[in-house]
Amino acid sequence: MSTREKNGQGDVGRRDFLKLFGAAGAAAGTLPFGGTASAEDIVAAAAARDTKHHHAAEPHARGGGYEFFNVDESAFVEAAVDTLIPKDATGPGAKELGVATYMDRQMASGYGKGDRLYLEGPFGEGTPEQGYQLPMTPSELIRAGIADVNAVVQKSHKNSFAALSAKERAAIMADLEAKKTDLPTVPAATFLSLLLQLTIEGYFADPMYGGNKDAAAWKMIGFPGADAMYMDKIEAFRNKPYKAEPKGIQDLI
């Protein structure tokens, strides 16, 4: 339970929300959509996805604004990632680490535009094992899903998702995950799954992609980063904890 929740301010701690959302904790590696993974597995998966898909997210100089999301969409994304991984006693939250920026860059990249997706159809409702089954690119799905959720929330709460309290936002997402709420244009579970996937990726990915600011998530779990050679450390740290300042890809260039 977070200090804020103990103080009765209505905020939801990371572990408490993820229990509500059907998981023991995203930062600990338990995923609401089935299966478990260690923190190292999550970091490795995020890094592998960087290599495979994020060819349009090179570490060049960028402005401070959003490249893809408009004002309303960026407000939604910031609120959503803060709801999925809020700041608590365990560590920093996703919003604090720039995960919204990470997500924005991916939606503006070739990945978001579906450069490597087969989008010719036929499209039908598939099994989970069949993977993505929509005629939408990831950026189209995210944009439509944001509009859908805001429309549902406007109808039920007379407000936008970003303007809701932490508990209200958590309840909205829990209902989407439990399929208690239908969205007008996109499958709720598919939208929420992609939103969660991108949040976890941005939280643990290399900082060069916009999230994991100052490698804070790596520091939280003790991950040393992109340094690929540890042979010289084996004997020196045998049966001892190895602690080092995490290195990102740009630190090795």
N, C-alpha and C positions, 0 to 999 in steps of 0.2 A: 504494500500500500504506500502510495507516495505521501510526502509531507503535506502536499496541497490537499489531498483527499482527507488526511487526518485533520486538517484545519477546517474542514467543512466547507471548502470553497467550490465544491461541485466538480473538481477535476478528477480524472480517472488515471490511476497509475498504470504503467506499461503492463505489468503482470496481470492486474485486475481486468484491464480491457481485453487482453488476449484470452483470458479465461472465458470472459463473456463471449468473445468472438470464436471460441471453439479451440483454443490453443493454450499451451502453458507459457509461451513467450517467444516472440519472433527473434529477439536478440539471442536467446538461448538455442535457437535452431529448431523449434517445433512449429510446423507449418499448419495453418488452419485448414488447408485444402487437402490434407492427407499426407502421411509420411513424416519422418523426422530426419534431421540432418544436424551434424555438429556445426559449430560456428566456423570451423575450418572448411567444412564442405561448402557452406554458404559462400564464404569468401572465394574459394576456388571456383565455384560455379559462376559467380559474378565476374571473376577475372576471365574465365573461359568465354563467357558471353561477350565481354568486351572485345576479345580477339576475333570472334566470329562475326559479330554484327555491327560494331560501332565504328566502321570505317569513316563515317562522316563526323566523328567527334574527336578530331585530332586536338592535341594540346596547344592550340594557337591562341593568341590574345582574343578575348571576347569582351563585349560590353557588359555592364552590370544588369541589363534588363532581360526580359524573357524573349526568346526567339520565336516561340510557337504559341504559347498561351496568351489569350487576351486578359484583361483585368479581372473579369469575373472567373475565368477558368483558373488563373493563377491563385486567386483567393481560395477557390475550392481545393486545389491541389495542396496548397500549404496547410489548410485545415485538415485534409484527409491524411496526409503523411504524419501530421502531428497527432492525429487520432490513432493511427496504426502503431506508431512507435513514439509515444510521448516521452518527454524528459522526466526522469525520476531519479531515485537514489542510486540506481544501477549505472546510469550513464546519460549522455545527451540524447535529445530527441531527434527525429528525422528532419523536422523543420529547421532546427538549429544547425544541423550538419549540411544543409543545402540540398536535401534530396529533391525538393521541388525543381531546383535548377537542373539537377541530373535528369529528371524526368522530362523537363522541357527540351533539353538538348537531344534526348533520344527521339522525341516526337518530331523534332525538326530534322532529324538525320535520315539516312537511307533506311534504317530499321523502322522508324516511325512511318515512312512512306511505303513500307512493304516491298522494298527492293528485292528481298529474297523469299517472298511468300508466293505461293501459287494461288492466284485469285481468279481463275477462269471458271470455277465451278465444275460440276453441279454442287450446290450447297444444300446440306440437310443437317438435321440434328444427329450428331455422331456420338459415339461413346467417348469417355475420357481418354481411352487408349488411342483414339484416332486423332487427338490433338485439335488444333484450331480449325473451326469449320464455318467461318463467316466470310462474306464477300467484302469485308471492311479491312483496311489497313489498320495497324495498331493505333496510329494517330487519329484515324476516323472513329475507331471504337472508343478511345479515351474521350474525345471531344463530344461524341454523342452521349456517352454514359454520364459525363458531367452535366450536360444539359438535362438529361432524363432525371437524374437524382435531384437536381435543383428544382425541377418542375414538380416532382413528388413532394419534396420538402415544402415548397411554396404552398402547395395545396393543403398539406397536413399541419404545418407549423406557421404558415403565413410569413415565411422568412427564407433566406438562402441557407444552404448547408453551412457555409463559412460563418454565418452569424449565430449558429446554434451553440449551446454550451457543450463542453467536452462529453458529458454524459448523454446528451441528446444525439450528438454525432455518433457516439459509440453504439447507441441503440439503433440508429438508422442503418449502420453498417452490419450490425448483427442480424437485423431483419433481412437485409439483402443476402447475406451469406446463408441464412436459414431458408431462403426462398419464400419468405413471408411477404415480400414486396416485389411486385412486377414493375419493370421499367417499360416505358412506352415504345422504345425503338431498338433496344439492345438487350441480350440476355444478362440479367443481373449478375449471375454467378461468373460469367465470362469476363464482364467488366471488372468486377471486384477482384477476381483472380489476377488479372493483368495489373491492376492498380497495386495490389499487394506485392506481386513479383517485382515490379519496378521500384517500389519503396524499399524492399529488402536489398535489391541490387544497389540502389543509390546509397544506402546506408553503409554497405560493406565494400563497395567497389573502390578501385584506385581513385584517389582524389583528383586526378587529372580529368576525370569525367564529370566533375561538378559537385558530386556529393562527398560524404565522408570528409568533411572539412577538417583540415589539419590532422588527418588520419585518426580522428578521435575515436571512431568505432574500433579501429585496429588496436589502439592503445587500451581500450576498455576490455578487449578479450585477450590481449597479450599477443596479437599477431604481428610478427616483425616486418611484414610487407613483402615487397617484390624482390628482395635480395635472394637470388637463387642458389648461392653457394654457402653451405654451412659445414663443410667437411672439417674446416679448421676449428670448429666449435665443439665437435663431438667429444673429444677427450677432455677439453677444458671444462665443459659443462655436463659431463656424464653424471646423471642422478642429481643434477642441480637445475634450478629454474634458469632459463635463458631470458634475460630482459634486455631489450634494445629499443632505441628510438625507431619506429617504423619508417621504412623507405618506400616511396612511391616510384612509379616508372620514371617520372621526370627527375627524381633524385639520382637516378643511375645513368642519365644521359650526359 
